[in-house]
Amino acid sequence: MDVLWRKPRDTTHLVDLLPERCFTWKPDMDCDYLDLVPSSRPSDADWARFDVYARRVRALSVERYARGAGLPMHWCAILDHFSGGQPFPRLRSLFWEWTPDYGCSHANFLLRPPLQELYIDDVDAKGVRNIIDVLPNCVLTLKYLRVSGLFRSEDEHEVAVRLWQALAELQQLVDLDVSLYVPQAFRHLASLSNLTKLHLPISSAHVEGTKALFPALKSLYVSVRTDMDAVAKLLQRMALPVLERLRIDYHTYVVRGGAVLVRPPSTAHIHLVVREVSKLSLLRMFKLKGDQHIHSRSEPEEALDPSALSPLHALRDLETLDLSALAVELTAADIGPMARAWPRIQDLLLYQPHARMFGTRSPRDLQVSDLLPLAHLWPRLRELKLPLRIGPLAAPLDDGPELPVQSALETLWAAKISRPISTSALRVLARTFPSARVKGYGHATDLVEAVNKAKKTLVDEVYGGPQDTDS
């Protein structure tokens, strides 16, 4: 029974504990909803039955109904009955779709110890002010907090400052995700020494505060809506002795001729970020991503010479490197140094198919022969995205003896696939990467499938049985 009621699927199961006479279904434009019957309130015995089950609830989701006018009335009945108390005394996790009409007064009953996880979506500026009022209730127990929504209002800055001041008091927080930023945010973050995971938006190049130690932080996710040098400034102020995962998303745009275009980060700013990231000696994952779905409409960007990434060679524990949002001008000569620098790499993505570059080098596309050393140097490789061309070979390729090492590669991205496709190249792919599924960018589906089908046939010939290349 405790397991069944630990996380009710929705609030109607809780209403079912009360007599049917107390509620009635009322029609709505989008859906029907439960409303109170004023003349038939639940009795004390009804509430006692409700309490027996409510005490078993550990996780709860409070969603507003379809039209978003406020909480369903049955919720108001439950929360009003327990005015001054907690209807779910063992509640640990709460997901709340914030509503302007039923914000602080009802949330005040639920945001109390022993609550540890709080996720609030679709909150407006008024809702943020309400949250600030009730957060002190959970100052000793709250460990996970996410607040997201739209905050545009005349007093947005003042509200954000107050919110970050309130967050500084939550000393037990280990996971924080708040999509509202002010330059003063970092100063308040510095007091949260127990954080292990942080998602921080940056919308200003100005970062206030002196260098601070984050002794437990292992995962950092930064969303950037300004120049990339703001990330470098942030990392300069953060001492991160145990950081293992870093993701940077940039969302910076310009308007040209009425069209909204992605504005790629400058190579100078990328150099600054790379220099700071290279100091994170325990880093296992580094991702720098952008808005891929509109990247084809981005402004032309300066090609990034692979030498700009050489400081990252110091990260010997790196397992995932995803810089596919950047226009890296990669050549075959660059692969060897990377392979020797990152012996534990599992996912390497260094190609942006939609980038419009201008640069100084004229690199040729990588060919299958350029990938052969990777099977020996990166036996753990799972996904590979490089400017690879599958098609006619520029030079003959030895497809004779079987290679002694087989890569565990699962996904191989091809920048270009063109006919005639070299059987010799496919045979080496089959021997070296027998389990890899080839994928392409914007290629005709039949062409990509033809490559995988031909490769699979050759795998069966070489190894005498089917290999899983379709997963």
C-alpha positions in Angstrom: 0.0 0.0 0.0 2.8 2.4 0.8 4.4 1.8 -2.6 1.2 2.4 -4.4 0.5 5.7 -2.7 4.1 6.9 -2.7 3.6 8.8 -6.0 0.0 9.2 -7.1 -0.4 9.3 -10.9 -2.6 12.4 -10.6 -4.6 14.3 -8.0 -7.9 12.7 -8.9 -6.9 9.6 -7.0 -6.7 11.7 -3.9 -10.2 13.2 -4.6 -11.5 9.6 -4.9 -10.8 9.2 -1.2 -13.6 11.8 -0.5 -17.3 11.1 -1.1 -18.7 11.5 -4.6 -21.4 13.8 -3.2 -18.9 16.5 -2.5 -17.8 17.0 -6.1 -19.4 17.3 -9.5 -17.9 17.3 -13.0 -18.3 20.6 -14.8 -17.8 21.1 -18.6 -15.0 23.3 -19.9 -13.9 24.4 -23.4 -10.9 22.1 -23.3 -11.8 19.4 -20.7 -14.1 18.7 -17.8 -13.0 19.4 -14.3 -14.1 18.7 -10.7 -15.9 21.4 -8.8 -17.1 21.6 -5.3 -20.7 21.1 -4.3 -21.2 23.9 -1.7 -24.0 22.1 0.1 -22.2 18.9 0.7 -18.8 19.4 2.4 -16.7 16.4 3.5 -17.2 15.3 7.1 -14.6 14.9 9.7 -14.7 11.1 9.2 -14.2 11.7 5.4 -11.1 13.8 6.1 -9.8 11.1 8.6 -9.9 8.6 5.8 -8.2 11.0 3.4 -5.4 11.5 6.0 -4.7 7.8 6.3 -3.6 7.7 2.6 -2.3 11.3 2.4 0.4 10.4 4.9 1.8 7.8 2.5 2.4 10.3 -0.3 6.1 11.1 -1.0 5.9 12.8 -4.4 3.1 15.0 -5.8 2.4 16.8 -9.1 0.0 19.8 -8.9 -1.0 20.8 -12.4 -3.4 23.5 -13.4 -6.2 22.4 -15.6 -6.3 23.0 -19.3 -7.3 26.7 -19.6 -4.8 27.7 -16.9 -7.3 29.8 -14.9 -6.1 28.4 -11.6 -6.0 25.2 -9.6 -9.0 22.9 -9.8 -11.5 23.6 -7.1 -11.0 20.2 -5.4 -7.5 21.2 -4.7 -8.6 24.3 -3.1 -10.9 22.3 -0.9 -8.1 20.0 0.2 -5.6 22.8 0.9 -8.2 25.1 2.6 -9.2 22.3 5.0 -5.6 21.9 6.2 -5.1 25.7 6.6 -2.2 26.1 8.9 -1.0 22.6 8.4 0.6 20.2 5.9 -1.9 17.8 4.2 1.0 15.5 3.2 3.3 15.4 6.2 5.8 13.0 4.4 6.0 14.9 1.1 9.5 14.8 -0.3 9.1 15.9 -3.9 6.7 18.5 -5.4 6.2 19.5 -9.1 4.0 22.6 -9.3 2.6 24.3 -12.4 2.3 27.7 -10.9 -0.9 29.6 -11.2 -1.4 33.4 -10.6 -4.7 32.9 -8.9 -3.7 30.2 -6.5 0.0 30.9 -5.8 1.4 31.7 -2.4 -1.5 31.0 -0.1 -1.9 27.4 -1.1 1.7 26.7 -1.9 2.5 27.7 1.7 0.9 24.5 2.9 2.9 22.3 0.7 6.3 24.0 0.8 7.2 22.8 4.3 9.6 20.2 5.8 10.4 17.5 5.0 10.2 18.7 1.4 13.5 18.1 -0.4 12.7 18.5 -4.1 10.8 21.4 -5.6 10.2 21.9 -9.3 8.1 25.0 -10.3 7.2 25.5 -14.0 5.5 28.4 -15.9 6.1 30.9 -13.1 5.7 34.6 -13.8 7.2 37.6 -11.9 4.3 37.6 -9.5 4.9 34.0 -8.8 8.6 34.5 -8.1 7.6 37.0 -5.4 5.3 34.4 -3.9 8.1 31.8 -4.0 10.4 34.1 -2.1 7.8 34.4 0.6 7.5 30.6 1.1 11.1 29.4 0.5 12.1 30.1 4.2 9.7 27.3 5.2 12.2 24.7 3.6 15.5 26.3 4.4 16.7 23.3 6.4 15.4 20.5 4.1 15.4 21.6 0.4 18.1 20.0 -1.7 16.8 20.2 -5.3 15.2 23.3 -6.8 14.2 24.2 -10.3 12.3 27.5 -11.1 11.5 28.1 -14.8 9.1 30.4 -16.7 8.7 33.8 -18.2 9.6 36.7 -16.0 9.2 39.8 -18.2 7.8 42.6 -16.0 8.7 46.2 -15.1 10.3 45.1 -11.8 12.0 42.0 -13.3 15.5 43.0 -12.1 14.3 43.7 -8.5 12.4 40.4 -8.4 15.5 38.5 -9.6 17.8 40.1 -7.0 15.4 39.2 -4.2 15.1 35.6 -5.5 18.9 35.1 -5.5 19.1 36.7 -2.0 16.6 34.1 -0.8 18.4 31.2 -2.6 21.6 32.1 -0.7 19.8 31.0 2.5 19.2 27.4 1.2 22.4 26.0 2.5 21.3 22.4 1.9 20.9 22.8 -1.8 22.8 20.2 -3.9 21.0 20.8 -7.3 19.9 24.2 -8.5 18.3 25.3 -11.8 16.9 28.8 -12.0 16.3 30.4 -15.3 16.5 34.0 -14.0 19.9 35.8 -14.0 21.3 39.0 -12.6 25.0 40.0 -12.3 24.6 39.7 -8.5 23.7 36.0 -8.8 27.2 34.7 -8.6 27.9 36.6 -5.3 24.9 34.7 -3.7 25.9 31.4 -5.4 29.2 31.5 -3.6 27.5 30.7 -0.3 26.0 27.4 -1.5 29.0 25.1 -0.7 27.0 21.9 -1.0 26.0 22.3 -4.7 26.9 19.3 -6.8 24.9 20.3 -9.9 24.1 23.8 -11.2 22.3 25.2 -14.3 23.0 28.9 -14.6 21.7 31.2 -17.3 23.9 34.2 -18.3 22.3 37.1 -20.0 24.9 39.8 -19.1 28.7 40.0 -19.7 29.0 41.5 -16.2 29.6 39.0 -13.4 29.8 40.4 -9.9 31.9 38.9 -7.1 35.3 37.7 -6.3 36.7 34.2 -6.9 34.8 31.6 -4.9 35.3 27.9 -4.1 32.7 25.3 -5.1 34.1 22.3 -3.4 31.4 19.8 -4.3 30.3 21.0 -7.8 30.6 18.1 -10.3 28.2 19.2 -13.0 27.9 22.8 -14.5 25.4 23.7 -17.3 25.6 27.3 -18.5 23.1 28.9 -20.9 24.6 32.0 -22.6 22.5 34.8 -24.1 25.4 37.2 -24.5 29.0 37.1 -25.7 30.9 34.0 -24.9 33.6 35.9 -23.0 31.0 36.0 -20.1 31.5 32.3 -19.7 35.3 32.8 -19.5 34.7 35.5 -16.8 32.5 33.1 -14.9 34.9 30.2 -14.9 37.7 32.6 -13.8 35.7 33.3 -10.7 34.9 29.7 -9.9 37.3 27.3 -8.2 36.1 23.9 -9.4 38.4 21.2 -8.0 36.0 18.3 -8.6 34.1 19.4 -11.7 33.5 16.4 -14.1 30.8 17.7 -16.5 30.6 21.0 -18.3 28.0 22.0 -20.9 27.8 25.5 -22.5 24.8 26.4 -24.7 24.9 29.7 -26.5 21.7 31.4 -27.7 22.9 34.7 -29.2 21.1 36.1 -32.2 21.1 39.1 -34.7 18.5 40.4 -37.1 19.5 40.7 -40.7 16.9 41.8 -43.3 14.0 40.8 -41.0 15.5 37.3 -40.4 16.7 36.1 -37.0 20.2 34.6 -37.4 22.4 32.7 -34.9 25.5 34.8 -34.1 28.4 32.4 -33.7 30.9 33.1 -30.9 34.1 34.8 -32.0 37.3 32.7 -32.1 38.9 35.1 -29.6 36.2 34.3 -27.1 36.4 30.6 -27.8 40.2 30.8 -27.0 39.4 32.4 -23.7 36.8 29.7 -22.8 39.1 26.8 -23.9 41.9 28.3 -21.7 39.8 28.2 -18.6 38.3 24.8 -19.4 41.7 23.3 -19.8 42.4 24.0 -16.1 39.6 21.6 -15.0 41.8 18.6 -14.5 39.0 16.1 -13.6 36.7 17.0 -16.5 35.2 14.0 -18.2 32.6 15.7 -20.4 32.8 19.0 -22.2 30.0 20.2 -24.6 29.7 23.5 -26.4 26.4 23.6 -28.2 24.1 26.0 -30.0 20.7 26.2 -31.6 21.3 23.5 -34.2 17.8 23.7 -35.7 18.4 27.2 -37.1 22.2 26.9 -37.6 21.7 26.8 -41.4 20.6 30.4 -41.2 23.5 31.5 -39.1 25.9 34.3 -39.9 29.2 33.2 -41.5 31.7 32.3 -38.8 35.5 32.3 -38.7 36.8 28.8 -39.0 38.5 27.6 -35.8 42.0 26.1 -36.3 42.3 22.8 -34.4 45.4 24.3 -32.6 42.9 26.4 -30.6 41.8 23.2 -29.0 45.3 22.1 -28.0 45.0 23.3 -24.4 42.2 20.7 -24.0 44.9 18.0 -24.5 45.7 18.4 -20.8 42.3 16.8 -19.9 43.5 13.2 -19.8 40.2 11.9 -18.3 38.0 13.3 -21.1 35.4 10.8 -22.3 33.0 13.1 -24.2 33.9 16.1 -26.3 31.1 17.7 -28.3 32.1 20.9 -30.1 29.8 20.3 -33.1 28.4 23.8 -32.8 31.8 25.2 -33.8 33.3 25.4 -37.3 36.5 23.5 -36.6 38.8 23.3 -39.7 39.9 19.7 -39.0 42.4 17.7 -41.2 43.8 14.2 -41.1 47.0 15.4 -39.4 45.0 16.6 -36.4 43.6 13.2 -35.5 46.8 11.6 -34.1 47.5 14.3 -31.5 43.9 14.2 -30.3 43.9 10.4 -30.0 47.1 10.5 -27.9 45.8 13.2 -25.7 42.4 11.7 -24.9 42.9 7.9 -24.4 39.5 7.4 -22.7 37.4 9.2 -25.3 34.0 7.6 -26.0 32.1 10.4 -27.9 33.9 12.8 -30.2 31.8 15.3 -32.2 33.8 18.0 -34.0 31.9 18.8 -37.1 29.2 21.4 -37.8 27.4 20.4 -41.0 25.6 23.7 -41.5 28.4 26.1 -40.7 29.2 28.8 -43.2 32.9 29.3 -42.7 35.7 31.5 -43.9 39.2 30.6 -43.0 42.8 30.3 -44.0 43.3 26.6 -44.5 41.9 24.4 -47.3 41.4 21.0 -45.7 40.2 18.1 -47.7 37.4 15.9 -46.4 38.6 13.0 -44.2 38.4 9.6 -45.8 38.0 6.1 -44.4 41.7 5.5 -44.4 42.2 8.5 -42.0 40.1 6.7 -39.4 42.0 3.5 -39.2 44.3 4.6 -36.4 41.3 5.3 -34.2 40.4 1.7 -33.8 43.7 1.1 -32.1 44.0 4.4 -30.1 40.3 4.7 -29.1 38.9 1.2 -28.4 36.0 2.7 -26.3 34.8 5.1 -29.0 31.0 5.0 -29.3 30.1 8.0 -31.5 32.2 9.8 -34.0 31.4 13.0 -35.9 34.1 14.3 -38.2 34.2 15.8 -41.7 34.2 12.3 -43.2 33.5 11.6 -46.9 32.3 8.2 -48.1 32.6 7.8 -51.8 35.3 7.5 -54.4 38.8 7.2 -52.9 41.5 9.7 -53.6 44.1 7.0 -53.4 44.0 3.1 -53.4 43.3 1.6 -50.0 44.6 -1.8 -48.8 41.6 -3.9 -47.9 43.5 -7.1 -47.5 44.4 -8.6 -44.1 41.9 -8.3 -41.3 42.9 -5.6 -38.8 43.8 -7.0 -35.3 41.6 -4.4 -33.4 37.9 -3.9 -33.9 36.3 -0.7 -32.6 33.1 -0.7 -30.6 31.9 2.3 -32.5 28.1 2.5 -32.6 27.5 5.7 -34.6 29.6 7.1 -37.5 28.5 10.4 -39.0 29.4 11.1 -42.6 29.6 14.7 -43.8 29.3 13.6 -47.5 28.2 10.5 -49.2 28.7 10.4 -53.0 28.7 7.8 -55.8 30.5 5.8 -56.8 31.0 4.4 -53.2 34.3 2.6 -52.9 33.9 -1.1 -52.1 37.4 -1.0 -50.7 36.4 1.7 -48.2 33.3 -0.1 -47.2 35.3 -3.3 -46.6 37.7 -1.5 -44.3 34.7 0.1 -42.5 33.2 -3.4 -42.1 36.4 -4.8 -40.6 37.3 -1.8 -38.4 33.9 -0.6 -37.3 31.6 -3.7 -37.6 28.9 -2.5 -35.2 28.8 1.1 -36.4 25.6 2.6 -38.0 26.5 5.2 -40.6 24.4 8.4 -40.5 24.4 11.4 -42.7 23.4 15.1 -42.9 20.6 15.8 -45.3 21.5 12.9 -47.6 18.8 11.0 -49.4 17.6 8.2 -47.1 18.1 5.6 -49.8 21.8 6.6 -50.2 22.5 6.3 -46.4 20.6 3.0 -46.3 22.6 1.7 -49.3 25.8 2.4 -47.5 24.6 0.5 -44.3 23.2 -2.4 -46.3 26.5 -2.8 -48.3 28.5 -2.5 -45.2 26.4 -5.1 -43.4 26.8 -7.6 -46.3 30.6 -7.2 -46.0 30.5 -7.6 -42.2 28.8 -10.9 -42.7 31.4 -12.0 -45.2 34.3 -11.0 -43.0 33.0 -12.4 -39.7 30.8 -15.1 -40.9 27.6 -13.9 -39.2 25.3 -10.9 -38.7 26.5 -7.9 -36.7 24.1 -5.4 -35.1 24.4 -2.3 -37.4 20.7 -1.3 -37.3 20.3 -0.3 -33.7 
